Amino acid sequence: MLKKAAILGTGYYVPEKVLTNFDLEKIMDTNDEWITTRSGIKERHLSEKDQPTSDLAFRAGEKAIVSAGLKNADIDFVIICTVTGDYTWPATGNVVVERLGINGVPSMDLSAACSGFIYGLTVARAFVETGLYKNILLIGAEEFTKIVDWTDRSTCVLFGDGAGAVVIGQSRGDGGEILSTYLASDGSKVKYLLQPGGGVVHPINQETIDKKLQFAQMNGKEVFKNAVTKMPEALEKAIKLAGINIDDLDYFIFHQANKRIIDAIAERFKVPEEKLIVNIQRYANTSAATIPIALAEAVEQGKIKKGHLIGFSALGAGFTWGGAVVRM
Ligand code: UT7
């Protein structure tokens, strides 16, 4: 009989360096009041120049493996959810496998931007439930601060660096079971959020660099509009698939892109503030890493406990979006 897949362990890592809104005021035409009221962000963590995404991923991943009561050698698949990998190719997963000392283990990157972790959760769940792999290290890791245009105040102030990780394995019967996952995408919205340069449409050359196509570009209003409709939709689908009601959920972990998006979804479902896991004020938007960082941090703080029902939802570039329900 197929066993249910479960989250066996969690971990996160953010780089030491902190950049506050007040620091930003000194280097560009912005202010703490605008950033706080429009997004809820107060500060973000910045990776060092010589600290690649694989380093954040490795550190978060190691913690998740320990938290699962496993050794690096027990991991038989590594998935890194990222759109800011060390290289365009090969996959950052390859670098992480080397850092973990488990060369030979298959690895890959998964590109679904801010929904990456929910996509990864779905893939890892399927691998485990079909018996293909036993212990999958699933990491959301991003360094957006290295691909934003630091002269574009409408995007650069919103992002931070970090990594969150989980180990997905067969349920041990003591919690962590993934009850449902739901995914969707819409390619007509590619233009609203993307890094246009560096692919084959706009290869790196002097012309594309002069046009600043190597940087992340975002139409904030379009992303916002879609987030506040698609994220609740995805959560509803995941809840239905899990066979539960919204009131059964103990905590909600939404992608941390904007506190106003989180509040709009909470308002729609009449979710009280104390059921929301929110850390955007300290980390900003770390894309595929926001959900696993929030999860691991809430577990570490003792807020999320065994048996709690958690609802997840995210929307990201593509657009991609999705939802999930887990019983911790
Ligand atoms: O993870 C998925 C990716 N991202 C998202 O989900 C983000 C979704 N979108 C958003 O969160 C919001 O749309 C933003 C936070 C990006 C923007 O909020 P907004 O309320 O839509 O602001 P806006 O773009 O309408 O900008 C309003 C004003 C403009 O000035 P004018 O033209 O009204 O005079 C901007 O120039 O705010 C100005 N502005 C700034 N002012 C100070 C834009 N960025 C800044 C800034 N500091 N950093």
Residues whose N, C-alpha, C, O or C-beta is under 5 A from the ligand:
A	BS01	UT7	D29 T30 N31 W34 R38 S39 C114 R153 S154 V157 G220 K221 V223 F224 A257 N258 L315 G316
